[in-house]
Amino acid sequence: MTKIFCDIADTRLIKRFNKKSLVKGFTTNPSLMRKAGAKDYKNYSKTILKITNKPVSCEVFADSMSGMISQGIKISRWGKNVYVKVPVTNSKGKFTGNVIKQLNKKKIKLNITAVYTAKQTKKILDNLNKKTRVIISLFAGRMADTGKDPVPEIKKSLRYAKSYKNVEILWASVREPYNYIQARQLKCHIITVPPLIIEKIEKFGKTFNNLTTDTVKGFLKDSKKSKFKI
């Protein structure tokens, strides 16, 4: 079964979505943190980690390899449920293999992010042990935004990771509720989903007849509100 993680940093929403049994964890990033109004990254992250016992991914933002390792060690100490999120490359495109290897060797749980190819997945796996938990996040939605099909890369990544019982493949950058169906069909381990789309997934099951009636009712309601006449 594909687990649903909520992709959010707003503490009010985390409190609400933490109560949902459907939600098995949370993912954040510096962009979401900024949007949520976080001023102190460490304190804000610790607040999130106190709200929930479910897995929470908190990302490093250093760009040097030594900086990522240093930040990763510090973040790993913030809570038992924290996963240290590390990008697969830095901003110059340099593979973070040594960062991954060093943190993994220290038994730090990782979420390797900004992954786009199965080739990258394979390089990541080559730097891991087979015990410490690791999530590999493939940005399926951003792949699709460029007109490319993300499914083959995720399929191959799942195949490569098969012998690593400690590794989970995550479908990231969701664009629509149907992505959850796609992830389930592939037997992807995790999908990380924004709150609005989780609420739509909860409403799965409506028939096309129901949808037709609801759509027409919506048009009728808006035309009456606008007092349209012909």
N, C-alpha and C positions, 0 to 999 in steps of 0.2 A: 504493500500500500504506500502510495506517495504521501509523505508528510507535508503539511502546509506550515510554512514559517511566514510571519507577518513582517513586511519590509517597512519599518517606521522608526522614528526616533522621538516622536511626541509622547511625553510621559502620560498625558491624559488618555490618549488612545491605547497606549500599552496597557494601562490599568484595565481598560474596557475589554480589549482583545485577549488579555491574559485569562479572562474568565471563560473564554470559549474553548470547549474541548477540542474543536476542530484545529485550533492553533497550537502547534507543538514547539514553537520557538520564535525567535525574533532576529532580524538582521538590520544593522544600521550601517551608515557610512558618514564621512565628514560632511557631505552635501546635505544629507537628511538631518544631521545634527545642527547644522547652520540654519536650515529652514525651520527647525523646531525652536530656535532661539537660544541654543546652548552657548554660554559664554566661557565656562570652564569645562573643558573636555573630560578631564578626569572625574570631577565631582558629578557631572551630568551622567556620565556612563555608570558610575557607582550607584546613582539613584535608580537608574533603569534596572541594574542587576539586583537591587533590593526589592523591586516590585515583583519580580518573577523568579521562579526556580528553573524555568525552562531555558534552553540554550539561547545565548545572546552573542551575536558577532559584533565585536568592536574593532574598528580598523586602525592600523598604524597610518601615520601621514608623513613620516620621514621619507626622503627620497634617496638617501644614501643607504648602502647595505648595512653598514655598522649602526646607523640610526634606526633602521627598521628592527634590527636584532635587539637593540637597547629598549626601544618602545614596546616591542613584542613581549619581552621578559616582564616589563613593568605592568602591562595590561593583563598578562596572565595571572597576576597576583590580586587582581581586583575582585575576583569571585570564582567559586567552583564551577559555575555554569557558563563562564566566559570562553568564547572562541576568539583567538586573535586572527583578525582579518589581514591578510598580506596580499598585495597585488602581485600578479605573476611576473610583471616587469616593473622597473621604475619609469619615470617620465622620459628617460632617454632610450627606452626600449631594451634595457639590459635585464636579462633573465635573473630572477631573484632566487635561483636554486640554492645558493649557499645560505641565504636567510632561512629558507624553508627547511633545509637540512639541519642547521644549527638549532632552530626552535623545536623542530620535531624530535631531535636527539635529546632535548631537555624535557621531553614528555609534555610539551605545551600543545593543547588542542588548537588546530588551525582551520581557517576558512580561506582558501586561496581564491582570490577574486580577479575580475576582469579577464577571465579566460574565454578565448574565442575558438580555439581549435583543439582537435583530439591530439595533435602533435604536441601542443602545450601540456595537455593532460598527461601524456606519456612522460614528458620531461619532469613534470612534478612528481609523478609516481617513482621515477628513478632516484629521487632524493628523499624518499620516505622509508621509515621502518614499517612493519606490518602490525604494530600494536597501538600506537597513539592515534586518537581519533582525528580525522581530517575530512573537511568538506571541500570539494572543488566546484566552484560556481561558474557555470558557462552562461554568458550573457545572450541568451536565445533571442530575446526581444530586440536587442540592438543589432544582432545579425540580420533579423528579418527586416528591420528598418532600412537596411542597405540593399534589400531585394534578394538576400541569400537565405536558403532554407537551413535552419539550425538543426533539424532532426538528424541528418547524417553525422554531424560532429558529436552530438550527444550520444547517439547510438554507439559510435566508435569509442567514445570516452567510457561509456558503461562497460563495454567489452574489455577495454584495457584495465579497468579498475576491478574486474570480477574477482581476481585472486587476492585482492586486498580487502579483507573483511572489515577493516577499520576505516575504509574510505567510502564516502557518500558523494554521489554526483547530484548537483543542485541546478535546477532550471531557474535562471535569474532574468531580471528585466522583463517581467510579465506585461503583456499589452492588453489581454482580454481574458475573460473567464475560460474560454475554450482551451487556452494553453494548459490548464489543469488537466483536462481530458487527454491532451496530447502527452503530457508528462506521465500520466498514469498508464497510457498505452505502451509507452517505452519502458515502463517500470523504473522510471527515474526515482531516486531515493527521496528527494526533497524538491519542493517548488517554493520560492519566496514571492509573496503576493502583497500588493498594497491593500490597505483596509477596504477601500471601495469595492475592489474586485472580490475580496473575501465575502463581503455581504451579498454579492451577486451569486457566488458559488453556493452560498447557503440557500438560495432560492431555486437551485437546479430542480428540474422535474416538470416545469410548466409545459403544457401541450401547445402545439402550434395554433390550435383553435383558441386557447386562452390568450395567447400572445396577440392574435388578430383582434380579438374583442378589446383587450386592454389598449392596444395601439389606436384603434378607432375611437375609443372613449377619450383618450388623451387629446386627439385632434379636435373632437367635438367640444370638450371642455375649454380648450384654448380659443377656439373660434367664438364661443359664447362670451368668454372673458373679454375678448377684443371687440365684441359687438359688431362683427363683420356682417356686411349686407351686400347682396349682388342685385 
